[in-house]
Structure formats: C-alpha cells, structure tokens
C-alpha cells in the first residue's frame, strides 16, 4: 500500500486547505502514528467530470504556460450572430443522421475549471445551461466552475467582499430606510466585520458536496444579455463556445482548445470523488 502526503512547508504560497495543518506537518511522526492507528476520518472530495464536443477536442492538452494565441480578435462578432445561427442550422440539417460524439477528458478537476478567451483582455461569448435548463447567452470575462475543495481559492477571492464595500452598502441601506428608527449601525467596525465574514463564509462549501459553484466574471448586462445569474450552484453545466481563441483549463494546468462551436458538459458524480483522510486533532 502506498500513502501520499501533502504537507505544509515553511514558505508556503497559500493557506494550504488541501495540505496537512502546520502542527501536523511539524510533528509528522505523531501524525503518521495517528494515521497507522486509525485515528482519522475519510473525506471524499468531489471532482468535476468534463465532456467536450467539437474540433480537435481529443487532442493532447497543453500546459498553460505553453498556451499561445492563435486567432486575431474580431471586434464585431456580436453583429455576426444572425449569420452564424443560419450556418449552424444548415449544418445541423445536413448532419441530421450523424450522431454528435462527446469526448470525455481523462483528467478530473479537483479545484476548478476556467472557460474563456486565452487573452484576458478579450470578451468571451458563450451559451450556458444550468441543470439541463434552457440555454442563455453570456458575454463576460469567462466563467469559473469550482468544487467545494476549490471554493476556498480562486472562486472565493473573486466573490468575496471587503469590509470597505460592506460599510458602503450599509450606509446606502441606512440612507434609504431612515424612518426615525435607524437601528442599522453605519460605522460600527465590529458589525461591518461580522456582516463581511458572514457573506464571505457563504461562498465556501464542503469538499464532499456533489455540486459545483459557478461564477460568471464581469458579466455584461444590457438589452441583449439580460441574464443576471452571475453566481450560483449546479450539479450539471453545459457551456457552448462562441469564442475565437478560447481555452478550457483544468486546475490551472491542462488547457484544451475551446473555440466557436465547441461544447463542454460538466458534472459531479459520486464515483469520481477523491478519497482523502483527515487526521484527528489532539
């Protein structure tokens, strides 16, 4: 039997939610003794299974640091939607008898999946479906889909609010409900801190929950792109690309091409969970 440890070094670059706690890393012999004596509990960390459909989806992924831009940006893609839809309908009619094939990516995402243009300055265009609901159009800086394990990292830092923002919101609310019974404190730092922590804590969820949290980064909302569901939870997500030079990145490492016409199906299943241990604390 092989046992693998992920311990916390002195010069860690993160808080290490997936690592052994600092005290268990320092006293490793004691930690190992606990493990061998059965003083631990199992934790099944949910992971994301991904299917891809489209051109070149079955090619070997490239590492993110090797990613290069391939296509020039078309500044007026939003005006090409009608022509593109007509083309897709014609192609679908011509291939009515052919079955579309989904390629299952062999790697399961433990933390998160990012979908969007490779160049962060470009706007990402895509269609999205939540839990087999209707497709809706999105125009944003991309989308991040995370597990409970990944909810303490990138997803958390995108969605968390600062005490400064919460204080501003409280002051705005207070100014609107001023009816002589103003009981909402405006500049009470403790009150602001409690509200801030309560909101930020709601972003994180347990690693063994079989669901994903999705965050649509910087969504564009106007008469065409009217959806305001920029954050939520789902057991299944479908994303159809309308991008030029996009990628689907797993855990900040493996990058798959995800350009116009490609489709991704993401879901969490119990058989894909990673079996890990939590060593009992003293």
N, C-alpha and C positions, 0 to 999 in steps of 0.2 A: 504494500500500500504506500502511495506517495502522498505527502502532506505539503502544501504550499502556503507560505506566509507572506502577507503584505504588511510590512511593519513601517512605523513612522520614524524617519531619520531626523537628526538634529536640525538640519537645514531643509525643512520641508517647504514646498512651494504652495501648499494648500492645507486646509484644516484636516484633511485625511479622514473623511467619513467612511471610506471603504478600507481603511487601514486599522491595524491594531492600535488601541489607545496608547498614549505616550507611556503611562505607567506600566502597561503590559509589555511594551517594547523594551523598556529599560530592564525590567525583571523578567527576561524572556524564559529563563529556566523554570521559574514559578508558573508562568503561563503555559509552558509545554507540559508541566506536570498536571495542571488542571485539565488540559485537553486529553491527556492519556488516561486520566482517571474519570473521564466522562462529565466533568463539571462545565458543561457548555450547552447551548441550545442551537437547534438548526434554524437557519433563516433562508428561505427560498426567494431569492431576488428575481423579480420579473424581468424579462428581457423582451425586446421588440423583434418580431419576425417580419421580414420585408420581402415582398414580391415586386419584381419590376417587369414592365412590358414596354417594348419599344426597340429602336435600333441600337445594336451593339450592347445591349444590357447584359449579355452573358460573357462579355469580355472581362479579363482580369482587372480588378480595380487598381488605381494608382495611389500611392501615398500622397497625403495632402500637400506636403512640401514640394512635390514634383508637379503639382497641378499648374497647367498653363492655359491662358486664354486662347480660344480657338476662333471665335467669330467676332466680327465687328458689330457694334451696337446699332440697332435700327431705331432711331429716335421717334418714329411714328408708328410703332407696332399697334397701338390702340386703334388706329384707323384702318388696320388690315383685318380686323376681326371678321367682318362680313365675308370677305373673300376666303379667309381661312376656313370658316364654318362651311361654306359651299364646297370647298375642296374636300373636307373631311366627310361630308355627307355623300359625295360622289364616290370617294374611295371605299366608304363603308358599304355602299350599294354594290360596288364591283366585287367586293370580297365577302359577300353575304354567306357564301358556303364555306369560307375558311374560318377556322377557329383561332381566336387570339390565344397566345401562349404566354403564361406568366412564368418568369424565371425566378426561382427562389434564391436569394442571396444566402450563401452558406454561413456568413457571419451574423450573429445575433447582437443587437445593440444593448449593452448593459446600462449605459448612461443616457445618450441622446442621439437623435438623428437630425441633421440640418439639411434643409432643401432650399435652394435658391441660386441666384446668379453667382458665378465664381468671383466676379468683380463686385465688391460690396457697394460700390457707388451706383450700380445699376439697379433699376427697379425689377422685381421679379413678378411675372404674370403666371397665374395658375388657377385651376379649378380645384375645389376641395369638397369632400363629403365626410360627414361625421356620423359614425354608427349607421351606415347604409342610408343616411338621409339624402335629400336632393343635393345635387352639385350647385355650388355657388362660386362666383368669380372673385378672385382676390388680386390685389395689386399692393405689394408690400416690399419690405426688405428681406423677405424669406420667412421661413417657418421653422420653428424648433419643436421637436417632439421628444419628450423625455419620459423615463421611468421614475419610480419612486427613488431609486438609487441616484439618478441624475438630477432629481429635483432640488438637491442641496447645492448645485453648482451653477452652470450657465443659466439654466431656466430661472433659478432663484434670483440671481443677480440682475437679470433682465426685468423681472417683475416687481422686485422689492421697492418699497417706498422709503424715502429718507424722512427723518424727523422734521426737517425743514418743510417738506411737501405736506406732511400731515398737519403741521401747525398752520400752514396757509389754508388748507381745506377747512380746518376747524374754524378759523377766523371768517371764512366765507360763509359757512353754515350759520355761524353765530349772527352775522350781519343780516341774514335773511329771516331768522326766526325771532328777532328782537321784539318780544311782546310783553316786556316788563317782567318776565320770569326767566331771565337769561341765566340758565344753570350750566351751560357748557363753558368750561374754563378756556380762555383763549391762549394764555401764555404760561400755563402750568406745565413745566417740563416733564414732571412725572406722569401726568395724564397723557401728554403727547407721546411719551416713550411707550406707555402701555398700549395705546392705540396702534402705534407703529409696529411694535413686536407682534401684536395680535394679528394684524394684517399680514405681515411677512411670514409668520408661522403657518398661516393658512396655505401658503404656496407649497410647502413641503408636505409630502405624503409618504406613507410607509413603503419600504422597498418591495414587500411581498404582495402589494396590491396589484391585481391583474387589470391595470388600466394605464393609460398614457395621459400625460398633460401636454397640451399643445399651446404654443404661443406664436401668434402672428406678429412679426416685428414691424413696427411703424406702419400699420395698415392705412392705405389711402381710402378715405370715405367721402364719396360725393354722390351725384345723381346716378352714376353708372355702377360704382362699387359701394353698395349701400349696407353690406353686412357689417354689424358691429360686434360680432362674437369673436373678439381677438384673443380670448384665452378661455380654456376650459379643459374638460376631461373626456376621454373616449376610450372605448375598447377596440375600435376599428376606425382607421382613417384611410381615405383614398385621395391622392393628390395627382392631378393631371397637369403636366407641364405645358406652358406656353412661352417658355424662356428661350433665349438664344444660346447662351453658353453657361448652362447651369450644371450643378452637381448635387448629388445626394451623398452626404458624408456621414459615416458611422463612427461615433465616439471620437471625433476629431482626427481620424486616421485614414480609413479607407474611403476613397472618393470614386463614385460612379457617375458616368455621364447621364444627365437628365434634361435633355433638350426638348423642344416643341414636339408634342405627340407622345412623349413617354408618360407612363403611368406607374405610380407606386401604391401598393396596398400594404398597410402597416397594421399589425395586430399583436396582442399579447395572449399567449396560451400557457396553461399550467405546465405542460411538458417541456417548455423552453426555459423554465426557471433555473437559475444557477444556485446550486446547493452550497451554502456557506455556513460558517459557525460563528456564534457569539460566545466568547469565553466569559464565564461568570466573573463578576467583580467581587472583591472581598467585602 
